[in-house]
Amino acid sequence: IFEYFVELLPVTLPLLAFSTYEMTAEIFDQTVEYISNNNWVAVDGGQYQANIITPAINGLVVPSIALLFATLVSNTINTLRQRQLQIRTSLNIEANDMRMLSTMVDSLPMELQKVKNHLREYLIQYSSRIIGESKPGLSVDNHMFIGSMDHEMNGFLGVLNKLSMCTYGTVYVNTMQPPGGSAPTMVGKDADHAIHNSASSSTTSATTTTTIPSPPPEIPPSRVPYPVSESHFQLLESQLGLTPYQRHVSSAFLSSPMFSEAYDALTRLRNERSTRLSALQFTYPMMHYVLLALLASSICIVFLMETNQELLIFLSAIQLKILWGMLIGTFSALGVVNYDMVDPFRGRYNVAVSVDQFYTIRESIRATIHMEQEQIRRDKIKADDLAKKINSTKKEPGNTDKDKIAERINANGET
C-alpha cells in the first residue's frame, strides 16, 4: 500500500499545490512580514520590493542553486541506475554459471551418487542465499553481514578438490606409477654410469660369447621414489563417501577439461558475487538526500519571493497556480524516482526479474535429486524381484549356472 501511495505523489501533489497556491502565497507573505518586523506598509502590494530584489535572485542565487541541484540529481540517478544494471548483470552471470555447474554435476558417473547429491545441496543452498540477499527492503547492515565470502561455494570447491585429487591419484597409480612403485629414476652421474656400463657390456658381448652383466649402480635412498598405495586414498574416500571400487570406476570418466571448466565457473561466480555485493553495499548517505530536499525547497522559496506581489497574484492567479503546480510536481517526481532506485529490488525501476530464475534453478535441482532417487528405488525393486526369481530356481536340481548367477547378484547387492 505504501508503494502505491508513493507512486501517486507526482499526481496528487501538483493538484494539491494548484488548489492551495493562494493560501501558500499569503502564508509566505505573512511570514516574511513577521520576520522583517517592518514599521511601514507597501502601498503598491510589494511590486517595488520585488523589482529591486529580482536582479540579485536571478543573477546569482537561482543559477547557483539550480546548477548544484541539477548536477546532484543527474549524478544520483545515473549512479543508482548503473548500480541496478551491474546487479542485474552479476545475477545473470551467476545464474548461468550455476546452470553450468549443475550440468557438470549431472554428468558425473552414477558411482558418485553421494558426491552428486552433496554438490547439488550446495547449489540449492547457494540459490537460497542469493534469493535471500535479493529481498526488497534489506538494509545495508544486513548486506555487510551476508557479504562474507564464507558461503556455500567454498564447500562446493572443497568437494571438487577432493574429487580431483582422488581422480588424479587413481590415474597416477594405474598408469603413471612404475610397477610396484619401486622403479628408481636415475639422473646426473648415476645415469652416465649406467650408460657406460651398458656400452662396456655390449662391447664384451661382441668379442666373447659369455658375458657377465654389470651390477646396477647404487641409488641413494633420497632418490628412490616413494610409491603411492591404496591406503593414501582412505581419508578422501571416507570424506567423499566412496568405496575403492567406485573410485576406480569413476576415475575413468572424469577428465581434466571437465574439472577445468568447473573451476573456471566457480572463479567467475565468486568474482560476480563480490561485484554484486559491492554494488548492493554502495548507497548514498541520508545527508545526500537531505541536501537535495533543501535545494528543491530553496527553489520553491525563490519562486514565492519573485511572485510575492498582490497585483501579479490578482491579474495572473491561474498562471501562477499552474507554474506552482508544475514546480511541485517536478520535484515530487524526482523524489519518487530517487526513492524507487535506492532499493534495486523494489518499485518500478527494479531488477527483481533476474532473481526469479534462481527459484527455477533451485526447484530444477531438487527435481533432479528426486528423479534419481526414484530411479534408484525402481532399480532396486527390479533387482530384488530378479533375485527372488533366481533364488526360487535354486531348489531345482542341475541349475548350476543359475546358482552362479544368483551368487553374483547377491554379491553385487551386498557391494
LOFITI-646503 format. One line per field, with one value per residue (C-alpha): residue number from 1; x, y, z; residue in three letters. Coordinates in nm, 4 decimals, m for minus. Each point is the difference from the previous one (the first is absolute). Example, Ala and Ser with C-alpha at 12.3 -4.5 7.8 and 13.67 -1.06 7.14 Angstrom:
<recs>
seq: (1, 2) .
c1: (1.2300, 0.1370) .
c2: (m0.4500, 0.3440) .
c3: (0.7800, m0.0660) .
type: (ALA, SER) .
</recs>
This chain:
<recs>
seq: (1, 2, 3, 4, 5, 6, 7, 8, 9, 10, 11, 12, 13, 14, 15, 16, 17, 18, 19, 20, 21, 22, 23, 24, 25, 26, 27, 28, 29, 30, 31, 32, 33, 34, 35, 36, 37, 38, 39, 40, 41, 42, 43, 44, 45, 46, 47, 48, 49, 50, 51, 52, 53, 54, 55, 56, 57, 58, 59, 60, 61, 62, 63, 64, 65, 66, 67, 68, 69, 70, 71, 72, 73, 74, 75, 76, 77, 78, 79, 80, 81, 82, 83, 84, 85, 86, 87, 88, 89, 90, 91, 92, 93, 94, 95, 96, 97, 98, 99, 100, 101, 102, 103, 104, 105, 106, 107, 108, 109, 110, 111, 112, 113, 114, 115, 116, 117, 118, 119, 120, 121, 122, 123, 124, 125, 126, 127, 128, 129, 130, 131, 132, 133, 134, 135, 136, 137, 138, 139, 140, 141, 142, 143, 144, 145, 146, 147, 148, 149, 150, 151, 152, 153, 154, 155, 156, 157, 158, 159, 160, 161, 162, 163, 164, 165, 166, 167, 168, 169, 170, 171, 172, 173, 174, 175, 176, 177, 178, 179, 180, 181, 182, 183, 184, 185, 186, 187, 188, 189, 190, 191, 192, 193, 194, 195, 196, 197, 198, 199, 200, 201, 202, 203, 204, 205, 206, 207, 208, 209, 210, 211, 212, 213, 214, 215, 216, 217, 218, 219, 220, 221, 222, 223, 224, 225, 226, 227, 228, 229, 230, 231, 232, 233, 234, 235, 236, 237, 238, 239, 240, 241, 242, 243, 244, 245, 246, 247, 248, 249, 250, 251, 252, 253, 254, 255, 256, 257, 258, 259, 260, 261, 262, 263, 264, 265, 266, 267, 268, 269, 270, 271, 272, 273, 274, 275, 276, 277, 278, 279, 280, 281, 282, 283, 284, 285, 286, 287, 288, 289, 290, 291, 292, 293, 294, 295, 296, 297, 298, 299, 300, 301, 302, 303, 304, 305, 306, 307, 308, 309, 310, 311, 312, 313, 314, 315, 316, 317, 318, 319, 320, 321, 322, 323, 324, 325, 326, 327, 328, 329, 330, 331, 332, 333, 334, 335, 336, 337, 338, 339, 340, 341, 342, 343, 344, 345, 346, 347, 348, 349, 350, 351, 352, 353, 354, 355, 356, 357, 358, 359, 360, 361, 362, 363, 364, 365, 366, 367, 368, 369, 370, 371, 372, 373, 374, 375, 376, 377, 378, 379, 380, 381, 382, 383, 384, 385, 386, 387, 388, 389, 390, 391, 392, 393, 394, 395, 396, 397, 398, 399, 400, 401, 402, 403, 404, 405, 406, 407, 408, 409, 410, 411, 412, 413, 414, 415) .
c1: (0.0000, 0.2813, 0.1628, m0.3202, m0.0363, 0.3530, m0.0671, m0.3062, 0.1923, 0.1080, m0.3702, m0.1610, 0.2563, m0.0251, m0.3794, 0.0270, 0.2546, m0.2263, m0.2978, 0.1912, 0.2294, m0.1796, m0.0033, 0.3677, 0.0948, m0.1912, 0.1656, 0.3404, m0.0714, m0.1078, 0.3073, 0.2295, m0.1753, 0.0297, 0.3715, 0.0860, m0.1962, m0.0575, m0.1678, m0.1352, m0.2475, 0.0631, m0.2780, 0.0829, m0.0485, 0.3732, 0.0680, 0.2830, 0.1673, m0.0203, 0.1520, 0.2952, 0.0815, m0.0621, 0.3463, 0.1748, m0.2152, 0.0212, 0.3601, 0.1713, m0.2242, m0.2206, 0.2825, 0.2138, m0.2808, m0.1308, 0.3451, 0.0832, m0.3427, 0.0110, 0.3517, m0.0834, m0.3256, 0.1661, 0.2878, m0.2305, m0.2415, 0.2760, 0.2006, m0.3009, m0.1045, 0.3487, m0.0023, m0.3215, 0.1376, 0.3158, m0.2051, m0.2140, 0.3077, 0.1608, m0.3185, m0.0291, 0.3651, m0.0365, m0.3126, 0.1782, 0.2985, m0.2302, m0.1750, 0.3403, 0.1036, m0.3316, 0.0535, 0.3507, m0.1330, m0.2689, 0.2668, 0.1949, m0.0119, m0.2716, 0.2665, 0.0376, m0.3654, 0.0807, 0.2475, m0.2517, m0.2713, 0.2512, 0.0957, m0.3655, m0.0811, 0.2677, m0.1558, m0.3466, 0.1269, 0.1858, m0.3148, m0.1900, 0.2764, m0.0254, m0.3799, 0.0396, 0.2544, m0.2383, m0.2973, m0.1412, 0.0579, 0.3138, 0.2179, 0.3611, 0.1047, m0.1484, 0.1865, 0.3222, m0.0703, m0.0948, 0.2803, 0.2512, 0.1621, m0.0470, m0.2922, m0.1176, 0.2285, 0.2973, m0.1422, m0.0668, 0.3622, 0.1227, m0.1934, 0.1176, 0.3619, m0.0288, m0.1604, 0.2744, 0.2690, m0.1599, m0.0284, 0.3557, 0.1439, m0.1868, 0.1118, 0.3577, m0.0024, m0.1572, 0.1975, 0.2896, 0.1500, 0.2692, m0.0928, 0.0273, 0.0777, 0.3701, 0.1562, 0.2664, 0.0555, 0.3713, 0.1302, 0.3419, 0.3083, m0.2092, m0.1521, 0.3451, 0.1378, m0.2872, 0.0562, 0.3758, m0.0664, m0.2501, 0.2519, 0.2786, m0.2363, m0.0905, 0.3694, 0.0785, m0.2909, 0.1433, 0.3379, m0.0975, m0.2923, m0.0471, m0.0449, m0.0599, m0.2554, 0.1252, m0.1690, m0.2478, 0.1273, m0.0786, m0.2801, 0.0010, m0.3106, m0.1003, m0.0388, m0.2232, m0.3580, m0.2594, m0.2886, m0.3650, m0.2055, m0.3742, 0.0276, 0.0637, m0.3563, m0.1784, m0.0485, m0.1301, m0.2294, m0.1484, m0.0543, m0.1673, m0.1892, 0.1593, 0.1144, 0.3259, m0.2037, m0.2038, 0.3150, 0.1742, m0.3030, m0.0863, 0.3587, m0.0147, m0.2779, 0.1236, 0.2141, 0.2220, m0.2044, m0.3085, 0.1784, 0.1528, m0.3396, m0.1439, 0.2829, m0.0416, m0.3732, 0.0676, 0.2529, m0.2430, m0.2782, 0.2101, 0.1141, m0.3553, m0.1188, 0.2611, m0.1042, m0.3697, 0.0491, 0.2176, m0.2782, m0.2617, 0.2084, 0.0469, m0.2514, m0.0187, m0.0166, m0.3185, 0.1684, 0.0190, m0.3787, m0.0528, 0.2197, m0.2076, m0.3189, 0.1466, 0.1028, m0.3467, m0.1582, 0.2291, m0.1188, m0.3624, 0.0705, 0.1621, m0.3134, m0.2197, 0.2280, m0.0124, m0.3782, m0.0733, m0.1926, m0.3669, m0.0525, 0.1672, m0.2040, m0.3190, 0.0621, 0.1699, m0.1265, m0.0698, 0.3378, 0.1794, m0.1995, 0.1000, 0.3674, m0.0049, m0.1639, 0.2557, 0.2863, m0.1334, m0.0782, 0.3535, 0.1642, m0.2392, 0.0668, 0.3754, m0.0470, m0.2056, 0.2572, 0.2821, m0.1986, m0.0827, 0.3600, 0.1547, m0.1133, 0.0807, m0.2685, m0.2905, m0.2227, m0.0217, 0.3762, 0.0929, 0.1988, m0.2170, m0.0698, 0.3600, m0.0500, m0.2935, 0.2296, 0.1650, m0.3328, m0.0085, 0.3594, m0.0645, m0.3176, 0.1660, 0.2847, m0.2452, m0.2025, 0.3159, 0.0876, m0.3529, m0.0004, 0.3338, m0.1076, m0.3205, 0.1950, 0.2362, m0.2993, m0.1547, 0.3278, 0.0316, m0.3523, 0.0740, 0.3262, m0.1786, m0.2702, 0.2620, 0.1925, m0.3159, m0.0706, 0.3523, m0.0069, m0.3193, 0.1691, 0.2907, m0.2103, m0.0228, 0.2823, 0.2575, m0.0238, 0.3650, 0.0129, m0.2954, 0.1608, 0.3081, m0.2108, m0.1879, 0.3247, 0.1293, m0.3213, 0.0109, 0.3650, m0.0752, m0.2922, 0.2193, 0.2586) .
c2: (0.0000, 0.2371, m0.0607, 0.0931, 0.3092, 0.1109, m0.0539, 0.2254, 0.2931, 0.1517, 0.0212, 0.1022, 0.2570, 0.2234, 0.0041, 0.0848, 0.2747, 0.1457, 0.0211, 0.1428, 0.2492, 0.3145, m0.1214, m0.0950, 0.3400, 0.1798, m0.2059, 0.0688, 0.3753, 0.0072, m0.1942, 0.2448, 0.2971, m0.1562, m0.0747, 0.3422, 0.1875, 0.2980, 0.3117, 0.1046, m0.1351, m0.0425, 0.1844, m0.1578, m0.3559, m0.0779, 0.0645, 0.2455, m0.2411, m0.2841, 0.2118, 0.0932, m0.3548, m0.1797, 0.0746, m0.1413, m0.3120, m0.0718, 0.1085, m0.2077, m0.1963, m0.1871, m0.1064, m0.1266, m0.1980, m0.1325, m0.1072, m0.1826, m0.1604, m0.1180, m0.1425, m0.1935, m0.1364, m0.1084, m0.1753, m0.1644, m0.1463, m0.1067, m0.1701, m0.1815, m0.1181, m0.1278, m0.1777, m0.1793, m0.1015, m0.1353, m0.2053, m0.1361, m0.0976, m0.1725, m0.1922, m0.1231, m0.1096, m0.1798, m0.1777, m0.1075, m0.1364, m0.1834, m0.1670, m0.1010, m0.1479, m0.1819, m0.1500, m0.1074, m0.1686, m0.1803, m0.1396, m0.1677, m0.3834, m0.1776, m0.1445, 0.3524, 0.0296, 0.1199, 0.2551, 0.1234, 0.0520, 0.1726, 0.2454, 0.0568, 0.0889, 0.2669, 0.1420, m0.0008, 0.1797, 0.2555, 0.0679, 0.0587, 0.2338, 0.2107, 0.0147, 0.1117, 0.2654, 0.1374, 0.0701, 0.3549, 0.2186, m0.1801, 0.2458, 0.0801, m0.1490, m0.3345, 0.0164, 0.0637, m0.3073, m0.2308, 0.1378, m0.2405, m0.2248, m0.2996, m0.1377, m0.3291, 0.0160, m0.0453, m0.3368, m0.0820, 0.0839, m0.2205, m0.3039, 0.0661, 0.0175, m0.3329, m0.1608, 0.1369, m0.1329, m0.3444, m0.0059, 0.1117, m0.2281, m0.3013, 0.0706, 0.0409, m0.3318, m0.1849, 0.1469, 0.2256, m0.1666, m0.2635, m0.3642, m0.0628, 0.3647, m0.0754, 0.0777, 0.2622, 0.3060, 0.0589, 0.3456, 0.1630, m0.2155, m0.3098, 0.0115, 0.0497, m0.2929, m0.2232, 0.0961, m0.0740, m0.3439, m0.0729, 0.0961, m0.2118, m0.2935, 0.0273, 0.0074, m0.3102, m0.1888, 0.0707, m0.1606, m0.2836, m0.2307, 0.0117, 0.3318, 0.0886, 0.2812, 0.2969, 0.0630, 0.2899, 0.3212, 0.0766, 0.2551, 0.2250, m0.0522, 0.3648, m0.0653, m0.3091, 0.1154, m0.0702, m0.2108, 0.1012, m0.2795, m0.0454, 0.1017, 0.3595, 0.0213, m0.1135, 0.3487, 0.1435, m0.2990, 0.0412, 0.3738, m0.0535, m0.3133, m0.2183, m0.3599, m0.0954, m0.1607, 0.3185, 0.2102, m0.2148, m0.0177, 0.3704, 0.1123, m0.1376, 0.2454, 0.3181, 0.2007, 0.2997, 0.2330, m0.0673, 0.1062, 0.2985, 0.1282, m0.0529, 0.1961, 0.2804, 0.0186, 0.0142, 0.2800, 0.2054, m0.0618, 0.1157, 0.3113, 0.0931, m0.0561, 0.2444, 0.2539, m0.0402, 0.0350, 0.3072, 0.1569, m0.0912, 0.1505, 0.3241, 0.2683, 0.3737, 0.1222, 0.1571, 0.3404, m0.0180, m0.0230, 0.2650, 0.2331, m0.0686, 0.0771, 0.3264, 0.1095, m0.0766, 0.1924, 0.2953, 0.0167, m0.0061, 0.2846, 0.2042, m0.0467, 0.1255, 0.2995, 0.1093, m0.0410, 0.1659, 0.2865, 0.0623, 0.1450, m0.2975, m0.2441, 0.1908, 0.0166, m0.3384, m0.2270, m0.2982, 0.0213, 0.0137, m0.2965, m0.2027, 0.0930, m0.0780, m0.3376, m0.0816, 0.0873, m0.2146, m0.2840, 0.0042, m0.0183, m0.2662, m0.2119, 0.0269, m0.0999, m0.3054, m0.1080, 0.0290, m0.1937, m0.2656, m0.0510, m0.0128, m0.3628, m0.1971, m0.2613, 0.2362, 0.2277, 0.0457, 0.0285, m0.3431, m0.3057, m0.2513, m0.1832, m0.1199, m0.1634, m0.2147, m0.2308, m0.1146, m0.1413, m0.2016, m0.1181, m0.1060, m0.1917, m0.1598, m0.1369, m0.1298, m0.1702, m0.1642, m0.1379, m0.1360, m0.1600, m0.1734, m0.1288, m0.1315, m0.1715, m0.1611, m0.1240, m0.1560, m0.1636, m0.1456, m0.1422, m0.1609, m0.1456, m0.1412, m0.1568, m0.1546, m0.1325, m0.1600, m0.1699, m0.1376, m0.1136, m0.1885, m0.1961, m0.1025, m0.2803, m0.1700, m0.2521, 0.0577, 0.3815, 0.0685, 0.3002, 0.1578, m0.0533, 0.1841, 0.2867, 0.0241, 0.0130, 0.2813, 0.2016, m0.0436, 0.1029, 0.3117, 0.0816, m0.0172, 0.2190) .
c3: (0.0000, 0.0834, m0.3392, m0.1848, 0.2161, m0.0899, m0.3698, 0.0180, 0.1495, m0.3391, m0.0899, 0.3275, 0.1166, m0.3126, 0.0303, 0.3671, m0.0743, m0.2724, 0.2317, 0.2977, m0.1730, 0.1164, 0.3596, m0.0246, m0.1447, 0.2755, 0.2740, m0.1564, m0.0133, 0.3626, 0.1043, m0.1804, 0.1576, 0.3433, m0.0401, m0.1499, 0.2736, m0.2259, 0.1434, m0.3387, m0.2540, m0.3753, m0.1786, m0.3417, 0.1243, 0.0105, m0.3679, 0.0643, 0.2431, m0.2525, m0.2752, 0.2208, 0.1184, m0.3314, m0.1543, 0.3050, m0.0020, m0.3720, m0.0404, 0.2684, 0.2339, m0.2460, m0.2387, 0.2890, 0.1597, m0.3317, m0.1212, 0.3219, 0.0156, m0.3612, 0.0386, 0.3150, m0.1394, m0.3244, 0.1768, 0.2512, m0.2525, m0.2382, 0.2764, 0.1431, m0.3450, m0.0832, 0.3343, m0.0943, m0.3373, 0.1641, 0.2451, m0.2829, m0.2034, 0.2975, 0.0783, m0.3582, m0.0089, 0.3327, m0.1240, m0.3171, 0.1938, 0.2398, m0.2932, m0.1344, 0.3350, 0.0271, m0.3444, 0.0978, 0.3126, m0.2018, m0.2336, 0.2814, 0.0029, 0.1952, 0.2301, 0.1436, 0.1045, 0.3524, m0.1304, m0.2577, 0.2615, 0.2270, m0.2744, m0.0898, 0.3587, m0.0149, m0.3186, 0.1598, 0.3088, m0.2087, m0.2052, 0.3240, 0.1163, m0.3158, 0.0350, 0.3606, m0.0968, m0.2648, 0.2251, m0.0245, 0.3013, 0.1185, 0.1905, m0.0738, 0.3346, m0.1005, m0.3300, 0.1900, 0.2152, m0.2861, m0.2162, 0.1511, m0.2588, 0.2307, m0.1998, m0.1485, m0.3020, 0.2301, 0.1005, m0.3658, m0.0786, 0.2843, m0.1254, m0.3548, 0.1172, 0.1800, m0.3036, m0.2241, 0.2347, 0.0030, m0.3780, m0.0704, 0.2670, m0.1330, m0.3558, 0.1217, 0.1848, m0.2928, m0.2896, 0.0982, 0.3061, m0.0790, 0.0754, 0.3694, 0.0576, 0.0394, m0.3386, 0.0671, m0.2068, m0.0792, m0.0676, m0.0290, 0.0638, 0.0707, m0.3475, m0.1595, 0.1982, m0.1152, m0.3634, 0.0295, 0.1488, m0.2753, m0.2703, 0.1523, 0.0292, m0.3696, m0.1008, 0.2005, m0.1549, m0.3459, 0.0774, 0.2295, 0.0106, 0.3758, 0.1803, 0.3598, 0.0400, 0.1896, 0.3334, 0.0157, 0.1484, 0.3576, 0.0390, 0.3044, 0.2159, m0.0550, m0.3748, 0.0250, m0.0789, 0.2650, m0.1338, 0.0369, 0.1519, 0.0448, 0.3648, m0.1071, m0.1311, 0.3161, 0.1449, m0.3271, m0.0499, 0.3474, m0.0537, m0.3371, 0.1023, m0.2686, m0.0116, m0.1750, m0.2798, m0.0543, 0.0015, m0.2617, m0.2299, 0.0167, m0.0580, m0.3526, m0.0926, 0.1730, m0.2411, 0.0605, m0.2283, 0.2122, 0.3181, m0.1795, m0.1123, 0.3465, 0.1614, m0.2545, 0.0735, 0.3739, m0.0485, m0.2085, 0.2482, 0.2949, m0.1885, m0.0994, 0.3539, 0.1267, m0.2639, 0.0820, 0.3742, m0.0524, m0.2065, 0.2614, 0.2793, m0.1927, 0.0914, 0.0574, 0.3599, 0.1281, 0.0021, m0.3798, m0.0343, 0.2672, m0.2060, m0.3115, 0.1924, 0.1308, m0.3503, m0.1367, 0.2876, m0.0723, m0.3605, 0.1189, 0.2437, m0.2790, m0.2111, 0.2853, 0.0543, m0.3643, m0.0181, 0.3338, m0.1619, 0.0581, m0.3485, m0.1651, 0.2035, m0.0832, m0.3752, m0.0637, 0.2726, m0.2283, m0.1696, 0.3351, 0.1261, m0.3061, 0.0348, 0.3697, m0.0661, m0.2709, 0.2334, 0.2844, m0.2417, m0.1410, 0.3391, 0.1281, m0.3108, 0.0553, 0.3616, m0.0950, m0.2605, 0.2540, 0.2578, m0.2571, m0.1091, 0.3470, 0.0350, m0.3199, 0.0779, 0.0682, m0.2030, m0.3752, m0.0549, 0.1321, m0.1007, 0.1860, m0.3268, m0.0060, 0.3409, m0.1156, m0.1960, 0.3227, 0.1162, m0.3216, 0.0439, 0.3577, m0.0819, m0.3029, 0.2121, 0.2597, m0.2727, m0.1374, 0.3432, 0.0412, m0.3467, 0.0554, 0.3394, m0.1523, m0.2781, 0.2533, 0.1972, m0.3123, m0.0985, 0.3480, m0.0170, m0.3365, 0.1319, 0.3048, m0.2163, m0.2275, 0.2992, 0.1398, m0.3306, m0.0223, 0.3634, m0.0653, m0.2801, 0.2208, 0.1481, m0.3402, m0.0685, m0.2697, m0.0058, 0.0669, m0.2366, 0.1681, 0.3368, m0.1156, m0.1356, 0.3295, 0.1938, m0.2223, 0.0408, 0.3761, 0.0075, m0.2070, 0.2258, 0.3084, m0.1725) .
type: (ILE, PHE, GLU, TYR, PHE, VAL, GLU, LEU, LEU, PRO, VAL, THR, LEU, PRO, LEU, LEU, ALA, PHE, SER, THR, TYR, GLU, MET, THR, ALA, GLU, ILE, PHE, ASP, GLN, THR, VAL, GLU, TYR, ILE, SER, ASN, ASN, ASN, TRP, VAL, ALA, VAL, ASP, GLY, GLY, GLN, TYR, GLN, ALA, ASN, ILE, ILE, THR, PRO, ALA, ILE, ASN, GLY, LEU, VAL, VAL, PRO, SER, ILE, ALA, LEU, LEU, PHE, ALA, THR, LEU, VAL, SER, ASN, THR, ILE, ASN, THR, LEU, ARG, GLN, ARG, GLN, LEU, GLN, ILE, ARG, THR, SER, LEU, ASN, ILE, GLU, ALA, ASN, ASP, MET, ARG, MET, LEU, SER, THR, MET, VAL, ASP, SER, LEU, PRO, MET, GLU, LEU, GLN, LYS, VAL, LYS, ASN, HIS, LEU, ARG, GLU, TYR, LEU, ILE, GLN, TYR, SER, SER, ARG, ILE, ILE, GLY, GLU, SER, LYS, PRO, GLY, LEU, SER, VAL, ASP, ASN, HIS, MET, PHE, ILE, GLY, SER, MET, ASP, HIS, GLU, MET, ASN, GLY, PHE, LEU, GLY, VAL, LEU, ASN, LYS, LEU, SER, MET, CYS, THR, TYR, GLY, THR, VAL, TYR, VAL, ASN, THR, MET, GLN, PRO, PRO, GLY, GLY, SER, ALA, PRO, THR, MET, VAL, GLY, LYS, ASP, ALA, ASP, HIS, ALA, ILE, HIS, ASN, SER, ALA, SER, SER, SER, THR, THR, SER, ALA, THR, THR, THR, THR, THR, ILE, PRO, SER, PRO, PRO, PRO, GLU, ILE, PRO, PRO, SER, ARG, VAL, PRO, TYR, PRO, VAL, SER, GLU, SER, HIS, PHE, GLN, LEU, LEU, GLU, SER, GLN, LEU, GLY, LEU, THR, PRO, TYR, GLN, ARG, HIS, VAL, SER, SER, ALA, PHE, LEU, SER, SER, PRO, MET, PHE, SER, GLU, ALA, TYR, ASP, ALA, LEU, THR, ARG, LEU, ARG, ASN, GLU, ARG, SER, THR, ARG, LEU, SER, ALA, LEU, GLN, PHE, THR, TYR, PRO, MET, MET, HIS, TYR, VAL, LEU, LEU, ALA, LEU, LEU, ALA, SER, SER, ILE, CYS, ILE, VAL, PHE, LEU, MET, GLU, THR, ASN, GLN, GLU, LEU, LEU, ILE, PHE, LEU, SER, ALA, ILE, GLN, LEU, LYS, ILE, LEU, TRP, GLY, MET, LEU, ILE, GLY, THR, PHE, SER, ALA, LEU, GLY, VAL, VAL, ASN, TYR, ASP, MET, VAL, ASP, PRO, PHE, ARG, GLY, ARG, TYR, ASN, VAL, ALA, VAL, SER, VAL, ASP, GLN, PHE, TYR, THR, ILE, ARG, GLU, SER, ILE, ARG, ALA, THR, ILE, HIS, MET, GLU, GLN, GLU, GLN, ILE, ARG, ARG, ASP, LYS, ILE, LYS, ALA, ASP, ASP, LEU, ALA, LYS, LYS, ILE, ASN, SER, THR, LYS, LYS, GLU, PRO, GLY, ASN, THR, ASP, LYS, ASP, LYS, ILE, ALA, GLU, ARG, ILE, ASN, ALA, ASN, GLY, GLU, THR) .
</recs>
